[in-house]
Amino acid sequence: MRGKDPETGDFLSPSRSQQRREALEVLELARQLSALTPQQLSRLPIPDRLLPHIAETRRITSHVAHKRQLQYLAKQMRREDDETLEAIRDALDVNGHAARVEAAMLHRAEAWRERLMADGDVALGELLTDYPQADRQHLRQLARNAHEEKLKNKPPHAYRELFRELRELFAEHHDADGDAGHDADEGIDGGMDRDED
């Protein structure tokens, strides 16, 4: 039972309903964090002590066990101060800078996937000009397999894998450069008009 201040009559602690609402908000934030990739998480102001709990939540796939681990993650997050949780929410905000950069990388990966499937080795050569660390053979094989899947109306396994590979390539490049505006401001044509040597 909540106590009241004898002088003012105000309640001394939040109501159970308020506490429940706050707990559910933290649980939803935990759910959002557990759905992110390690690259996305690295861009958020998450305390290091929470990262192993998030990784464990991502690892568990059994429905009941995942739900239990998600609740444990939320419990750990409730130990953080309000400013930390607000900073994470702000960074996740769709209007936030991190979200815009991430959205630009996703669009870039989608566009490059389509180009690699349509133009093959020509597009791959252009991609490798900007990203020489990319695995040429693996990307070529994924693009060919994705093209075959599309032609034969097969399940899009290679199509999805190609997208994941490109997204990770762009994220690694973004993290290495520390150039937040590069992917956000530059379209897929960025760097493609150069003459190849």
C-alpha positions, 0 to 999 in steps of 0.5 A: 500500500502506498503511503501519503505525506501527512502534510501535503496528502500527496502519495509518496510513490508511483501507483501500481498502474504507473509502475506497470506502465513504466515496466511495460515501456522498458519491456518494449524497449528491450524487445526493440533492442533484441531485434537489432543487429550487433552493428545497429546496437553499436551505434546506440548509447547502451551501457556495456553491462547490458550488451551480454544480456541483449546478445543472450536474448537474441541467441535464444529462439525458443518462444517461452525461453525467449520471453523469459530472457526478454523479461530478464533483460527488461529487469536489468534495464530497469536498474539503469537511470531514466536518462540512460533509457531516454538516450536509448529511446531517442537514438531509436527514434525514427526521426533520430540521426542514427535511424536516418543513417540506418535507413539510408544503409538499408536503401543502399543495400536494396539498390545494390542488390538489385543492381548486382542481380541485373548487371552482374560483374559490371555492377560488382566491379563498381561496388568493389571500387568503393568497397575493395574489402568485399568478398568478390566470389561470395557476392558474385555467387549470391547475386547469381543464385538470387537471380536464379531464384527470382527466375524460377520463383524459388524461396528467396534464400540467396536474395535475403543473404545477399541483402544481409551481406551488403548491409554488413559491408556498408555498416563495417565501412561506415563504422571504419570511416566514422563518416555518418553522412557518407551513406546517408547523403550519397545515393547508390550512384555515389562513386559509380560515375568514376572512370575505372582504371 
